[in-house]
């Protein structure tokens, strides 16, 4: 056992000395391996974190799941919505905004009016641009869509702070609401008016009624399906429905990113392979006399192969370790600058980068090794 350890120590010492004798060439090869490992580990780390990071960024574009009344029902109640929240416990829920839509008269003009929770709207639909403020909870305030407001006044900004009349129709009580703001969304919401949900429920005499809810949750693919299944299995009279446009956009972006990272990884591996092969071939050519002398002294082709493969693997190991460290720093920089948040170090990715580096340098050493084993000591030592 002690003898084997001694032989291994001598073998490693021989490899290290051989690498240091060819400092300039080995530095180029080491740099190529380290850069390749850094790019691969960095890209994979970014890709590993992107679904969660990008999923949260996509939430700025609105809900990705609608909660609708199940079957023939027109509405569901607040208790069912609360049970839906409980079913989503442990999920990365950004917001859950309930809605009830009814046709009311605003300043005697028929307008589709939505009742909602504005604190949740801020989370679910951050793209809503409001001049003024959102209606405050417990206050008789109304938010007018930009297009709808233009039908009441030419200068819509002057409407903010003014009062408008709201009623459920002819023969119903007319209530005064203060215009808290004007909302622009670039969508159909600009044709509507919005009240606090409880105020609308009182006006139309539907206490606790909810027509639909918009759910924004950080999930994609199978995880989004599991969110829907969790709500369905709760059996609370709510049917979840994926918002196809948002979900498909996320899926397409992630798929394209996956293809990009795969292509970059393949290209980097090929370039690293070429660089290391070229360097090792030059090293073998320069060391032909040394190889010939070793063969003349009794070294077998297997000994020569082990030596050069050992040099390649050590090169890959050191380059992979350096590259995986720099790759993590690269991924961290990308995440902070793009998503404004850091990412955790993933040991598995670092190990993968090191293993790939060792494999690539090992494969890259095969051609130089064939050249080394073909050296004829008699010819080389004669100086031919």
C-alpha positions in Angstrom: 0.0 0.0 0.0 2.8 2.4 1.0 4.6 1.5 -2.3 1.5 2.5 -4.4 1.2 5.8 -2.5 4.9 6.5 -3.2 4.4 5.7 -6.9 1.3 8.0 -7.1 3.2 10.8 -5.4 6.1 10.5 -7.9 3.6 10.4 -10.8 1.9 13.6 -9.6 5.2 15.3 -9.0 6.4 14.4 -12.5 3.1 15.7 -14.1 3.3 19.0 -12.1 7.0 19.5 -13.1 6.1 18.8 -16.7 3.4 21.4 -16.6 5.6 24.0 -15.1 8.4 23.4 -17.7 5.9 24.4 -20.4 4.6 27.5 -18.5 3.6 29.7 -21.5 1.8 27.0 -23.5 0.1 25.5 -20.5 -1.0 28.9 -19.3 -2.8 29.3 -22.6 -4.5 25.9 -22.3 -5.3 26.6 -18.6 -6.9 29.9 -19.6 -9.0 28.3 -22.3 -10.2 25.7 -19.9 -11.0 28.2 -17.2 -12.8 30.5 -19.5 -14.8 27.6 -21.0 -15.7 26.4 -17.5 -16.6 29.9 -16.4 -19.0 30.4 -19.3 -20.6 27.0 -18.9 -21.1 27.2 -15.2 -22.2 30.8 -15.3 -24.7 30.2 -18.1 -26.1 27.0 -16.3 -26.3 28.9 -13.0 -28.2 31.7 -14.7 -30.5 29.3 -16.4 -31.2 27.4 -13.2 -32.3 30.7 -11.5 -34.0 32.3 -14.5 -37.4 30.5 -14.3 -38.0 31.8 -10.8 -36.5 35.2 -11.5 -38.2 35.6 -14.9 -41.5 34.3 -13.5 -41.6 37.1 -11.0 -40.7 39.6 -13.8 -43.6 38.3 -15.9 -45.9 38.9 -13.0 -45.6 42.6 -13.9 -47.7 41.8 -17.0 -50.7 40.5 -15.1 -52.3 37.4 -13.7 -51.5 34.0 -15.1 -54.5 32.2 -13.7 -58.2 33.1 -13.5 -60.5 31.8 -10.8 -64.0 31.4 -12.2 -67.3 30.1 -10.8 -67.6 26.3 -11.4 -70.4 24.9 -13.5 -73.4 27.1 -14.2 -72.9 29.4 -11.2 -72.5 33.2 -12.0 -70.5 34.0 -8.8 -68.8 32.4 -5.8 -68.6 33.8 -2.3 -65.8 35.3 -0.2 -65.6 32.1 1.9 -64.7 30.1 -1.3 -62.0 32.7 -2.2 -60.6 32.4 1.3 -60.4 28.6 0.9 -58.6 29.1 -2.4 -56.0 31.2 -0.6 -55.6 28.4 2.0 -55.2 25.9 -0.9 -52.4 28.0 -2.2 -50.5 28.0 1.1 -46.8 27.5 0.4 -47.0 28.7 -3.2 -45.2 31.8 -4.3 -48.3 33.9 -4.7 -47.8 37.5 -5.9 -51.4 38.5 -5.5 -55.0 37.4 -5.7 -57.5 40.1 -6.8 -61.2 39.4 -6.6 -63.6 41.1 -9.1 -67.4 41.6 -9.4 -68.6 43.3 -12.6 -72.0 45.0 -12.8 -73.5 47.6 -15.1 -74.1 50.8 -13.1 -74.9 54.4 -14.0 -72.2 56.9 -13.4 -73.4 60.5 -13.9 -76.4 58.8 -15.5 -74.3 57.1 -18.1 -74.4 53.3 -18.2 -70.9 52.0 -17.4 -69.6 48.5 -16.7 -68.2 48.8 -13.2 -65.8 46.5 -11.4 -65.5 46.1 -7.7 -62.1 44.9 -6.5 -59.5 45.0 -3.8 -57.1 47.7 -4.9 -54.2 46.6 -2.6 -54.3 43.3 -4.5 -54.6 45.0 -7.9 -51.3 46.8 -7.2 -49.7 43.4 -6.9 -51.5 41.6 -9.7 -51.6 44.4 -12.3 -48.6 46.7 -11.5 -48.9 48.0 -15.1 -52.0 50.0 -14.3 -51.0 53.6 -14.6 -53.1 55.8 -12.2 -53.2 59.6 -12.3 -54.2 60.5 -8.8 -54.6 57.6 -6.3 -56.3 54.2 -6.0 -59.6 54.3 -4.0 -58.9 53.8 -0.3 -60.5 50.9 1.6 -63.7 51.9 3.4 -64.0 55.2 1.4 -66.7 56.1 -1.2 -64.1 56.6 -3.9 -64.2 55.6 -7.6 -61.4 55.0 -10.2 -62.4 55.9 -13.7 -61.0 54.4 -16.9 -59.3 57.0 -19.1 -61.7 56.4 -22.0 -64.7 56.4 -19.8 -63.6 59.6 -18.0 -63.2 61.4 -21.4 -67.0 60.9 -21.9 -67.7 62.8 -18.7 -65.2 65.7 -19.1 -62.8 66.9 -21.8 -60.1 67.6 -19.3 -60.1 64.3 -17.4 -57.4 65.5 -14.9 -59.9 68.0 -13.5 -62.2 65.2 -12.6 -59.8 64.0 -9.9 -61.2 65.1 -6.5 -64.7 65.8 -8.0 -67.8 63.8 -7.1 -69.9 61.7 -9.5 -73.2 60.0 -9.0 -73.4 56.2 -9.0 -76.6 54.1 -9.0 -77.7 50.6 -9.9 -80.2 52.0 -12.4 -83.6 53.6 -12.6 -85.5 53.7 -9.3 -82.4 52.9 -7.3 -80.7 55.1 -4.8 -78.1 57.5 -6.2 -74.9 57.7 -4.3 -72.0 60.2 -4.5 -68.5 59.0 -5.0 -65.3 61.0 -5.1 -63.0 60.4 -8.2 -59.7 59.3 -6.7 -57.9 58.8 -10.0 -57.9 58.0 -13.7 -56.5 54.7 -14.8 -54.7 53.9 -18.1 -53.9 50.3 -19.0 -53.9 50.1 -22.7 -56.7 47.6 -22.5 -60.5 47.4 -22.1 -60.2 48.5 -18.4 -60.0 52.1 -19.7 -63.7 51.8 -20.6 -64.7 50.8 -17.0 -65.1 52.3 -13.6 -63.8 50.7 -10.4 -65.0 50.7 -6.8 -64.0 49.0 -3.7 -65.5 45.5 -3.8 -67.6 45.9 -0.7 -69.1 49.2 -2.0 -70.2 47.5 -5.3 -71.7 44.6 -3.4 -73.8 46.9 -1.3 -75.0 48.9 -4.4 -76.1 45.7 -6.2 -77.2 44.0 -3.1 -74.9 41.0 -3.5 -73.1 40.7 -0.2 -69.9 38.6 -0.4 -70.4 37.9 -4.1 -67.3 37.5 -6.4 -67.5 37.1 -10.1 -63.9 36.1 -10.7 -60.5 36.4 -9.3 -57.2 37.1 -10.9 -54.3 35.0 -9.5 -50.7 36.0 -10.1 -48.3 33.2 -9.0 -44.7 32.5 -9.8 -45.0 29.1 -11.5 -44.7 27.7 -15.0 -45.5 24.4 -16.8 -46.0 21.5 -14.4 -45.9 23.8 -11.3 -48.7 25.9 -12.7 -50.7 22.8 -13.4 -50.2 21.8 -9.8 -51.5 25.2 -8.6 -54.7 24.6 -10.7 -55.0 21.1 -9.4 -54.7 22.3 -5.8 -57.6 24.6 -6.2 -59.8 22.0 -8.1 -59.2 19.3 -5.4 -60.3 21.8 -2.7 -63.8 21.4 -4.2 -64.9 24.9 -3.3 -66.9 25.8 -6.4 -64.1 27.5 -8.2 -62.6 26.5 -11.5 -59.1 27.7 -12.3 -58.2 28.6 -15.8 -54.7 29.3 -17.1 -54.2 32.6 -19.0 -52.8 31.1 -22.1 -51.1 34.2 -23.5 -49.0 34.9 -20.4 -48.2 31.3 -19.7 -47.2 30.6 -23.3 -45.0 33.7 -23.4 -43.1 32.5 -20.3 -42.8 29.0 -21.8 -41.5 30.3 -25.1 -38.9 32.6 -23.5 -37.6 29.7 -21.3 -37.5 27.3 -24.2 -35.5 29.8 -26.3 -33.2 30.4 -23.4 -32.6 26.7 -23.0 -31.7 26.3 -26.7 -29.4 29.3 -26.5 -27.5 27.9 -23.4 -27.2 24.5 -25.1 -25.7 26.1 -28.2 -23.3 28.2 -26.2 -22.2 25.2 -24.2 -21.6 23.1 -27.3 -19.6 25.9 -29.0 -17.5 26.6 -25.9 -16.7 23.0 -25.4 -15.6 22.6 -29.1 -13.4 25.8 -28.9 -11.9 24.6 -25.6 -11.3 21.2 -27.2 -9.5 22.7 -30.2 -7.4 25.0 -28.1 -6.2 22.3 -25.7 -5.6 19.8 -28.5 -3.5 22.4 -30.3 -1.5 23.3 -27.2 -0.9 19.6 -26.2 0.1 18.7 -29.7 2.7 21.5 -29.7 3.9 20.3 -26.2 4.3 16.7 -27.5 6.3 17.9 -30.6 8.7 19.9 -28.3 9.1 17.0 -26.0 9.8 14.3 -28.7 13.5 13.9 -27.5 12.3 13.5 -23.9 9.7 10.9 -25.0 12.3 9.0 -27.1 14.7 9.0 -24.1 12.0 7.6 -21.8 11.1 4.9 -24.3 14.8 4.0 -24.7 15.1 3.7 -20.9 12.1 1.2 -20.8 9.0 3.3 -20.6 6.1 1.6 -22.3 3.4 3.3 -24.5 1.0 2.9 -21.6 3.4 4.9 -19.4 3.6 7.7 -22.0 -0.2 7.7 -22.4 -0.8 7.9 -18.6 1.7 10.8 -18.3 0.0 12.9 -21.0 -3.5 12.1 -20.0 -2.6 12.9 -16.4 -1.2 16.3 -17.5 -4.5 16.9 -19.4 -6.7 15.9 -16.5 -4.7 18.0 -14.0 -5.0 20.9 -16.4 -8.8 20.3 -16.7 -9.2 20.0 -12.9 -7.4 23.3 -12.1 -9.0 25.1 -15.0 -12.5 23.7 -14.0 -12.1 24.8 -10.4 -11.0 28.3 -11.4 -13.7 28.6 -14.1 -16.5 27.4 -11.8 -15.6 30.1 -9.3 -15.5 32.9 -11.9 -18.6 31.4 -13.5 -20.5 31.9 -10.2 -19.3 35.5 -9.9 -20.4 36.1 -13.5 -23.9 34.6 -12.8 -24.2 36.6 -9.6 -23.3 39.8 -11.5 -25.9 39.0 -14.2 -28.6 38.3 -11.6 -28.0 41.5 -9.6 -27.8 43.7 -12.6 -30.8 42.2 -14.5 -33.1 41.0 -11.7 -31.8 43.1 -8.7 -31.3 40.1 -6.5 -28.5 37.6 -5.8 -28.4 33.9 -6.4 -27.1 31.0 -4.2 -24.0 29.1 -5.0 -24.9 25.7 -6.5 -22.2 23.0 -5.7 -23.7 20.6 -8.2 -23.1 23.1 -11.1 -19.5 23.6 -10.0 -18.9 19.9 -9.9 -20.4 19.6 -13.4 -18.1 22.3 -14.7 -15.1 20.6 -13.3 -16.1 17.2 -14.6 -16.8 18.6 -18.1 -13.4 20.4 -18.0 -11.6 17.1 -17.1 -13.4 15.2 -19.8 -12.7 17.8 -22.5 -9.0 18.0 -21.7 -8.8 14.3 -21.5 -10.4 13.9 -25.0 -8.3 16.8 -26.3 -5.1 14.9 -25.2 -6.0 11.8 -27.3 -4.5 13.1 -30.5 -1.3 14.3 -28.9 -1.0 11.0 -27.0 -1.2 9.1 -30.3 1.6 11.3 -31.6 3.6 10.6 -28.5 3.2 6.8 -28.7 4.3 6.8 -32.3 7.7 8.4 -31.5 10.6 6.0 -32.5 13.4 6.5 -29.9 16.1 5.3 -32.2 15.2 8.0 -34.8 14.6 10.8 -32.3 17.8 10.2 -30.3 19.9 10.2 -33.6 18.5 13.7 -34.1 16.5 12.9 -37.2 
